């Protein structure tokens, strides 16, 4: 399986993602934001970081980068595109997934481990994953997912909520919501479920001795589903 990670000025999780993808069997290439064409890919990843220093709005300038035309065309043709943290912010700026990401509820940068509950396994990202609850890491200032009531109804009707913030037992109550996201939403699909945006970082949880292994479960399952 071949993957591509897009690097923008200010990306700081692109190398972490490269390590994770290669560890679980992807043949990954790093793609500079000013390139025009994507390499042949089974998966394209928009990584976390602070693209363009988060000027204007997080992800807004990166969404206009030259490479994004190819990423958008790839996604619209059914290609698998995943945006993590700042990558999620870029996805909402391009309109590939619905909604917006606002400042965290308490106006503080959050950096900690969280639990997320898988809401929809009828897709390539989470199909066949035995676990219902995963422990990932978050590190963001603008992760507060918001959408209109009409958008929320459409999202629910199309089963586009990928994961929700929860506790270790999978309870999705307000007290386990770290940033104020509507309905504890931590990740969203597009209608076709080939594009996934999520705030938590699975690439930071791929080594039991360093962090945790739930990211390993995610990536190993993903590559097996793509084969």
N, C-alpha and C positions, 0 to 999 in steps of 0.2 A: 504494500500500500504506500502511496506517495502523498506527502503532505507539504504544505507551504505555510510559513509563518511570516506575516507582513510586519516589517519593522518601520516604525515612524520615528521622527526626531522626538525623543523623550520617552520612547518605550523602555520599560525596565524589567519586563517579565518575558521578553521574547526569547532570551537564552534559556530561561527556566522551561519554557514550553518546548523548545528545541530538545532539551535533555529528556523531558518526559516522553515526547513522541518517539524519539529514537530508542529509548529504553524499552518501549513496548512494541517495537517492530516496524514503525513507520520509517520510510526513507524521506527525511525532511530536508527542505531547502529554505533558506532565509531569503526573503524577497524585499528589496528596498522600496519604500513608498513612492519613489519617483520613477520606478520602472513602469512600463506601459502594459506589459503582458505577464500573465501568470504562467509558471511552468505547468506541465500536465500534473494534475492533482486529484486525489480522491477526497481530500479534506483541506480547507483553507482556514487558518486561525488568525484572528485579530487579537493580539495579546494585551495584557494589562500594562499599565504605566501611566504616563502623563504626556500623551502625544501633544506636541506643540505647546508644552507647558500649561495645558488646560486653558489657554487664552480663549476669549469670547465665551465659549461653553465647552465643557469636556467633550471631546470627540468631534466638535463641529468643524475644525480646520482639517483634521485627518480625513473626515468624510468626503472632502473635496480633493484629496490627493489623487495623483494621476492613476495609481494602481487600482483605485476604488471602482473605476468604470469597469475594469475587467472582473473585479470581485463581485460587483452587482450583477453583471451579465452571467457570471458563473452561478451565482445563487438563483437567479431567475430561470436558469436552464435546468435547475434541479440539483446543482452541486451542493455538497455539504460545506457549510460555513459556520464556524463557531467563534463567538466573540466573548472574551473573558474580561470582566471589570471595565477597563477603558475600552476594550473591544466591544463590549455590550453598549457602552455609550456611543461608540461610532455606529453601531448597527441601528440604534434608534434615530440617530441623526440622518442616516441614509434612507430611513423608512423601511428597511428590510424587516424589522420587527416593530410592532406598534408601541406607543407610549412614549414617556420621557423619563429621565432620571434627574431627580432634584437633590438639593442639599439634604444631608442626613437630618433627621428630625431634631436632634439636639445640637446641630451645627458643630459637630465634632468629627474629626477624622477617626475612623474605627479600624483597629487592627487586632484581630483575635480569631480564634477558631469558632465556628458555628456548626450547627446541625441543620441539614436540609432534608426534606421529605420529597421523594420522587412522586410527582402528581400524575404523570402520564408516561407509560412505558411502551406505547404504541408508536414507536419511532426508532430510528437507527441508533440514537445516542444512548437510550436506556433499556431497550429491549433485551431480555434475557438476564438482566442484572438481578441477582438474588436479593440484594439488600434493598430495603425500603427507605432506610435513613442512612445518610452519609455525613461524615465529618469533613468539612472543607475549611479553608482559611479565607477571611475577607480582609481587605485593606483599601478603604475608599472614603471619600468625603462626599461624593454625590452618587449614592446608591439607592436613594429613596424612589422606588418605582411608582409612577403615577400614570393614570389614564382616565379618560372621561367615562361616565356611566355607560354610554352607548358602546364605547370601545371595550369596556370591561365585560359587558353582556356578550359581545361578539367573541371576545377572547375565551370566555367560559363556554359559549356554545360550540366553538371550534376546538375546545380542549387544548388551548395553546399555552396554558400555564405548565411549565416544565417542572419546576421545583419551588417549594415554599420553605421559609425559615421555620424551624420547629425546635423541640427539645430532643433529648436523646431517645425518647420513646415515641417520637413522631407527632407530638401534640403541637398543632399550629395555632397557638394562642398569642395575643398581643405581647405578652411579657417576653416572648422568645423572638420578637421582631427587633433586630438591632438598629434599624435605620428609618422606620416609619413607613416602609413600603406598603402600598394598598394590598390587603388580603395576604400579607406576609410573602408577597411574591419575590422570589430570588432569581428566577430565570423564566424566559419567555421564548416560545417558538414562533416562527411565521406560520401561516395557515397550512403550508405543505409539510411542515415539520423537518425540513432540511436545513433551516437556519435556526441556530440556538444562541441566544444571548443570556449570560448569567454573571452575576457579580462575584460569587465565590470562585476561588482558585483551586481547581483540582490538581494542577501541576505542582503545587506546593506540598502535596500530600502523597508522595510516591516512595517514601523510604521510612520504614518503621523506626529506625534508629535516629532519624533526623526530625521527623514531623509526624507522619502517620501514613497509613496505607490505603485509605479510602479512595484517593486519587488513582492509585494503582488499579483498583477494581473498575473504576470508570474507564480508564484508557484501555485496559486489557479487554474489557467488554466491547468498547467501541471498535477497536481494530478487528475483533472477531466478527462483529456484525457487518463490517464493510467487506470482508473477504468473500 
